[in-house]
């Protein structure tokens, strides 16, 4: 990403004599962002197919990265989507780097759970993303300790970045409101996350293995009591000569205080709310190959994720599947995704309304999507 760098010297801005610190440090701010558009065809939407697909504005993203002092930095990203009411903070935090091998972050920070980068390569991401276990950000604090091949991360999140009844937001969080005629009263709060990872380095082969834990409360806003949110994951990310293999298993349980919900739990993100299986497992297996050229890079990939719901409470709950075959292309300041997204019982694919819920139909549906992103 290309950014505009501004050296900020308060004295100079005010027209006063420039004061240079003893170590000649100059605070700075990097401004940047992205403009994103997309072309897509939804096989479950007759107008989409009849019109040969839809070309639409996707998002405008604004980034700020600042170096406040030698040991303090701050970063933020704000996203404007293709709806006047759907704009939100993705992240906004300050970081302290003044202790050797440590970093401390506070604000809207990423949740240390699952694979350290992503458990997907594609634009749509994986089932984990729509369940709150991938690329998720909440309001709290995080400590990162890195030494040698070990990385340890501990975080505490007071709550999500927006209220539980506000459907804005980048990642999935618990929802308070009515979905499909059922009222849910859950607010995620007081959540602890731990992730431990280790990197094995064998010449051209690099293997990162890790495990993650999550424990938090689900505050029932009507009954003034709490349920619990628990999850654990094991994950592997192996890379060899441009090839990459990712494997992950997540076991989760959204144990709400008022549990008579037919084994379902409500989540919200991106301007919408939907139901998911309250308890289950998520499996992911991805393979990719990155090829470098003089003009840029191309990554070919197939990402697979599968949710198996616990059916003790409701025997009618069904598996959800998303498989995405595609490529990403990086050229200068442009990044392009070309994806065929193929899913069953998966939220927002083929008009489906949730994950791990009772099948509205047992068919697979597809989305063909091209996402063109320009970074400035």
C-alpha positions as CSV (number, residue, x, y, z in Angstrom):
1,X,0.0,0.0,0.0
2,X,1.3,3.5,-0.9
3,X,0.8,6.2,1.7
4,X,1.4,9.9,2.0
5,X,3.9,10.6,4.8
6,X,3.6,13.9,6.7
7,X,6.3,14.9,9.1
8,X,4.5,16.7,11.9
9,X,6.4,19.3,13.8
10,X,4.1,21.3,15.9
11,X,6.4,24.2,16.2
12,X,6.7,24.5,12.4
13,X,3.0,24.3,11.9
14,X,2.5,27.2,14.4
15,X,5.3,29.3,12.7
16,X,7.5,29.0,15.8
17,X,11.2,28.1,15.7
18,X,11.7,24.4,15.1
19,X,12.7,22.4,18.2
20,X,14.7,19.3,17.4
21,X,14.8,16.6,20.0
22,X,18.1,15.3,21.3
23,X,17.8,12.1,19.2
24,X,16.5,14.0,16.1
25,X,13.3,12.1,16.3
26,X,10.4,13.5,14.2
27,X,6.9,12.4,14.8
28,X,5.1,11.5,11.6
29,X,1.7,10.4,10.2
30,X,1.1,8.2,7.2
31,X,-2.2,8.7,5.4
32,X,-3.5,6.1,3.0
33,X,-6.5,3.9,2.1
34,X,-8.2,2.1,-0.6
35,X,-11.0,2.3,-3.2
36,X,-12.7,-1.0,-3.9
37,X,-15.2,-2.0,-6.6
38,X,-16.6,-5.4,-7.5
39,X,-18.3,-7.3,-10.2
40,X,-20.4,-10.3,-9.2
41,X,-23.0,-12.8,-10.4
42,X,-25.3,-14.5,-7.9
43,X,-26.8,-17.8,-9.2
44,X,-29.7,-17.5,-6.8
45,X,-30.7,-14.0,-8.1
46,X,-32.6,-14.1,-11.4
47,X,-32.0,-10.4,-12.1
48,X,-28.3,-10.8,-11.4
49,X,-28.1,-13.6,-14.0
50,X,-30.4,-11.9,-16.5
51,X,-28.3,-8.7,-16.4
52,X,-25.0,-10.5,-16.8
53,X,-24.0,-9.7,-13.2
54,X,-23.6,-6.4,-11.3
55,X,-20.8,-3.9,-11.2
56,X,-20.9,-1.9,-7.9
57,X,-18.9,0.3,-5.6
58,X,-17.8,-1.8,-2.6
59,X,-15.9,0.3,-0.1
60,X,-13.7,3.4,0.6
61,X,-11.2,2.8,3.3
62,X,-9.1,5.4,5.1
63,X,-6.0,4.5,7.0
64,X,-3.9,6.5,9.5
65,X,-0.6,5.2,10.9
66,X,1.4,7.5,13.2
67,X,4.7,7.4,14.9
68,X,4.1,9.4,18.0
69,X,7.5,8.9,19.7
70,X,10.2,6.3,19.6
71,X,8.1,3.9,21.5
72,X,4.5,4.9,20.7
73,X,2.6,4.3,17.5
74,X,-1.1,4.6,16.6
75,X,-3.1,3.1,13.8
76,X,-6.7,3.3,12.6
77,X,-8.9,2.3,9.7
78,X,-12.4,3.6,8.9
79,X,-14.5,1.9,6.2
80,X,-17.4,3.4,4.2
81,X,-19.4,0.6,2.5
82,X,-21.9,0.9,-0.4
83,X,-24.7,2.0,1.9
84,X,-25.1,5.4,3.6
85,X,-25.8,3.8,6.9
86,X,-23.0,1.2,6.8
87,X,-19.8,2.8,7.8
88,X,-17.6,1.8,10.7
89,X,-14.3,1.5,12.4
90,X,-12.3,-1.6,11.6
91,X,-9.6,-0.9,14.1
92,X,-8.2,2.0,16.1
93,X,-5.5,1.5,18.7
94,X,-2.3,2.8,20.2
95,X,0.7,0.6,20.6
96,X,3.7,0.8,23.0
97,X,7.0,-0.9,22.0
98,X,9.3,0.3,24.7
99,X,9.9,-3.1,26.4
100,X,12.2,-5.5,24.6
101,X,10.3,-8.4,22.9
102,X,6.9,-6.9,24.0
103,X,4.2,-4.9,22.3
104,X,1.2,-3.5,24.1
105,X,-2.0,-2.4,22.3
106,X,-5.1,-0.7,23.5
107,X,-8.3,0.4,21.6
108,X,-10.2,-1.5,18.9
109,X,-7.6,-4.3,18.4
110,X,-7.6,-7.6,16.6
111,X,-8.6,-10.8,18.4
112,X,-5.7,-13.2,18.9
113,X,-7.6,-16.4,17.9
114,X,-6.9,-18.9,15.2
115,X,-4.3,-18.7,12.4
116,X,-2.1,-15.7,13.0
117,X,-2.8,-14.1,9.6
118,X,-6.0,-15.3,8.0
119,X,-7.5,-18.8,7.6
120,X,-8.4,-17.9,4.0
121,X,-6.9,-16.2,1.0
122,X,-10.1,-15.0,-0.8
123,X,-12.2,-11.9,-0.7
124,X,-15.2,-13.7,1.0
125,X,-13.0,-15.2,3.7
126,X,-14.2,-18.4,5.5
127,X,-17.0,-19.6,7.8
128,X,-14.7,-18.6,10.7
129,X,-15.1,-14.9,9.7
130,X,-18.9,-15.0,9.9
131,X,-18.7,-16.8,13.3
132,X,-16.4,-14.2,14.9
133,X,-13.2,-16.3,14.7
134,X,-11.3,-14.7,11.8
135,X,-10.2,-11.1,11.1
136,X,-12.2,-9.9,14.1
137,X,-11.7,-6.6,16.1
138,X,-13.1,-5.6,19.5
139,X,-12.6,-3.0,22.2
140,X,-9.9,-3.9,24.7
141,X,-6.2,-4.4,25.2
142,X,-3.6,-6.9,24.0
143,X,0.0,-7.9,25.0
144,X,2.3,-9.6,22.4
145,X,5.5,-11.3,23.5
146,X,7.9,-12.5,20.7
147,X,11.2,-14.2,21.3
148,X,13.0,-16.5,18.9
149,X,10.4,-18.7,17.3
150,X,7.8,-18.2,20.0
151,X,4.9,-15.7,20.0
152,X,2.5,-15.4,22.9
153,X,-0.6,-13.2,22.9
154,X,-3.0,-12.3,25.7
155,X,-6.0,-10.0,25.3
156,X,-9.0,-8.8,27.2
157,X,-12.0,-7.3,25.5
158,X,-14.6,-5.4,27.4
159,X,-17.1,-5.5,24.6
160,X,-17.5,-5.2,20.8
161,X,-16.7,-1.9,19.0
162,X,-20.4,-1.1,18.6
163,X,-23.4,-1.9,20.8
164,X,-25.0,-5.3,20.5
165,X,-28.1,-3.9,18.8
166,X,-26.0,-1.9,16.2
167,X,-25.4,-4.1,13.1
168,X,-22.6,-2.0,11.8
169,X,-19.1,-3.4,12.1
170,X,-16.4,-5.3,10.2
171,X,-16.4,-8.6,12.1
172,X,-19.1,-10.8,13.6
173,X,-20.3,-10.1,17.2
174,X,-23.3,-11.2,19.3
175,X,-26.6,-9.5,18.5
176,X,-29.4,-8.1,20.7
177,X,-32.7,-8.0,18.7
178,X,-35.1,-10.2,16.7
179,X,-34.0,-12.5,14.0
180,X,-36.5,-14.7,12.1
181,X,-39.1,-14.1,14.8
182,X,-36.9,-15.0,17.7
183,X,-35.7,-12.5,20.3
184,X,-32.0,-12.6,21.3
185,X,-30.6,-10.6,24.2
186,X,-26.9,-11.2,24.2
187,X,-24.0,-8.8,24.5
188,X,-20.4,-10.0,24.4
189,X,-18.4,-8.7,27.4
190,X,-15.4,-9.5,29.5
191,X,-13.7,-11.8,27.0
192,X,-10.2,-13.2,27.4
193,X,-8.2,-14.6,24.5
194,X,-4.9,-16.4,24.5
195,X,-2.9,-17.6,21.5
196,X,0.4,-19.4,21.5
197,X,2.3,-20.1,18.3
198,X,5.7,-21.5,17.3
199,X,7.6,-21.4,14.0
200,X,9.7,-24.4,12.7
201,X,12.1,-23.2,10.1
202,X,13.8,-25.8,7.8
203,X,15.5,-24.0,5.0
204,X,12.7,-23.5,2.4
205,X,10.1,-25.1,4.6
206,X,8.4,-22.9,7.3
207,X,5.7,-24.4,9.6
208,X,3.8,-22.3,12.1
209,X,1.7,-24.3,14.6
210,X,-0.5,-22.8,17.3
211,X,-3.4,-23.1,19.7
212,X,-5.9,-20.5,20.8
213,X,-8.4,-20.2,23.7
214,X,-11.3,-17.9,24.3
215,X,-13.5,-17.4,27.4
216,X,-16.1,-14.6,27.9
217,X,-19.5,-13.6,29.2
218,X,-22.7,-13.1,27.3
219,X,-24.7,-10.5,29.1
220,X,-28.5,-11.0,28.9
221,X,-29.8,-7.5,28.6
222,X,-33.3,-8.5,29.7
223,X,-32.7,-10.8,32.6
224,X,-29.5,-9.0,33.9
225,X,-27.5,-12.2,34.0
226,X,-24.8,-13.9,32.1
227,X,-24.1,-16.9,29.8
228,X,-20.7,-17.8,28.6
229,X,-18.8,-17.9,25.3
230,X,-16.0,-20.5,25.1
231,X,-13.9,-21.7,22.2
232,X,-10.5,-23.3,21.4
233,X,-8.6,-23.8,18.2
234,X,-5.6,-25.6,16.8
235,X,-4.0,-24.3,13.6
236,X,-1.1,-25.0,11.2
237,X,0.3,-22.8,8.4
238,X,3.1,-24.4,6.3
239,X,4.9,-22.7,3.4
240,X,7.4,-24.3,1.0
241,X,8.8,-22.7,-2.2
242,X,5.7,-20.6,-2.8
243,X,3.2,-23.3,-1.8
244,X,1.1,-22.9,1.3
245,X,-1.1,-25.3,3.4
246,X,-3.4,-24.1,6.1
247,X,-5.3,-26.4,8.5
248,X,-7.5,-25.3,11.5
249,X,-10.1,-26.7,13.8
250,X,-12.3,-24.6,16.1
251,X,-14.6,-25.9,18.8
252,X,-17.0,-23.3,20.1
253,X,-20.0,-22.9,22.5
254,X,-22.2,-19.8,22.7
255,X,-24.0,-20.8,25.9
256,X,-26.5,-18.0,26.4
257,X,-28.3,-17.4,29.7
258,X,-31.7,-18.0,28.1
259,X,-31.0,-21.1,26.2
260,X,-34.4,-22.1,24.8
261,X,-33.5,-20.8,21.3
262,X,-33.6,-24.1,19.4
263,X,-29.9,-24.4,19.6
264,X,-29.4,-21.1,17.8
265,X,-27.5,-17.9,18.5
266,X,-27.7,-14.5,16.8
267,X,-24.8,-12.6,15.3
268,X,-24.5,-9.3,13.4
269,X,-22.0,-7.6,11.1
270,X,-21.9,-5.5,7.9
271,X,-25.4,-4.1,8.4
272,X,-27.2,-7.4,8.9
273,X,-28.1,-10.0,11.6
274,X,-28.4,-13.7,11.2
275,X,-28.7,-17.0,13.2
276,X,-26.0,-19.5,13.7
277,X,-25.7,-22.9,15.5
278,X,-24.9,-22.0,19.1
279,X,-22.5,-24.9,19.5
280,X,-20.4,-26.8,17.0
281,X,-17.1,-27.2,15.3
282,X,-15.5,-25.4,12.3
283,X,-12.9,-27.1,10.1
284,X,-10.8,-25.3,7.5
285,X,-8.3,-26.6,4.9
286,X,-6.7,-24.3,2.4
287,X,-4.0,-24.7,-0.3
288,X,-2.3,-22.0,-2.3
289,X,0.6,-21.3,-4.7
290,X,2.2,-17.9,-5.1
291,X,4.1,-17.1,-8.4
292,X,6.3,-14.1,-8.7
293,X,6.7,-12.1,-11.9
294,X,8.6,-8.9,-12.9
295,X,5.3,-7.0,-12.8
296,X,3.8,-8.5,-9.6
297,X,2.6,-11.7,-8.0
298,X,-0.3,-14.1,-8.6
299,X,-1.6,-16.4,-5.9
300,X,-3.8,-19.4,-6.9
301,X,-5.9,-21.0,-4.0
302,X,-8.6,-23.2,-2.9
303,X,-10.1,-22.4,0.5
304,X,-12.5,-24.9,2.2
305,X,-14.4,-24.4,5.5
306,X,-17.1,-26.6,7.1
307,X,-19.3,-26.0,10.1
308,X,-20.8,-29.1,11.9
309,X,-23.4,-28.0,14.5
310,X,-24.2,-29.7,17.7
311,X,-27.6,-31.3,17.3
312,X,-28.3,-32.3,21.0
313,X,-30.9,-29.5,21.4
314,X,-32.1,-29.4,17.8
315,X,-31.7,-32.4,15.5
316,X,-32.8,-30.4,12.5
317,X,-29.6,-28.3,12.4
318,X,-27.5,-28.9,9.3
319,X,-23.8,-28.5,8.2
320,X,-22.6,-25.4,6.4
321,X,-20.0,-25.5,3.7
322,X,-18.1,-22.8,1.8
323,X,-15.5,-23.7,-0.9
324,X,-13.7,-20.9,-2.8
325,X,-11.5,-21.4,-5.8
326,X,-9.7,-18.4,-7.1
327,X,-6.7,-16.2,-7.6
328,X,-5.4,-12.9,-6.3
329,X,-3.2,-10.6,-8.4
330,X,-0.9,-7.9,-7.0
331,X,0.3,-5.3,-9.5
332,X,1.8,-2.0,-8.2
333,X,-0.9,-0.3,-6.1
334,X,-3.7,-2.6,-7.4
335,X,-4.9,-5.9,-5.8
336,X,-7.5,-8.0,-7.6
337,X,-9.5,-11.1,-6.4
338,X,-11.1,-13.4,-8.9
339,X,-13.2,-15.9,-6.9
340,X,-15.8,-18.6,-7.4
341,X,-17.6,-19.0,-4.1
342,X,-19.6,-22.2,-3.7
343,X,-21.6,-22.7,-0.5
344,X,-24.4,-24.6,1.2
345,X,-26.5,-23.4,4.1
346,X,-24.0,-20.5,4.3
347,X,-25.2,-17.0,5.2
348,X,-25.7,-14.6,2.2
349,X,-24.9,-17.3,-0.4
350,X,-28.0,-18.3,-2.4
351,X,-30.3,-16.3,-0.1
352,X,-29.4,-18.3,3.0
353,X,-30.0,-16.6,6.3
354,X,-27.5,-18.3,8.7
355,X,-24.8,-20.9,9.5
356,X,-25.4,-24.3,10.8
357,X,-29.2,-23.7,10.9
358,X,-31.9,-25.9,9.5
359,X,-31.5,-26.0,5.7
360,X,-33.8,-23.8,3.7
361,X,-32.8,-26.1,0.9
362,X,-30.0,-28.7,0.5
363,X,-28.5,-27.2,-2.7
364,X,-25.2,-25.6,-3.2
365,X,-25.2,-22.0,-4.6
366,X,-22.4,-19.9,-6.1
367,X,-21.2,-16.4,-6.4
368,X,-18.7,-15.3,-9.0
369,X,-16.9,-12.3,-7.8
370,X,-14.1,-10.0,-9.1
371,X,-12.9,-7.4,-6.5
372,X,-10.7,-4.6,-7.8
373,X,-8.8,-2.7,-5.1
374,X,-6.7,0.4,-5.6
375,X,-4.5,1.4,-2.6
376,X,-3.2,5.0,-2.2
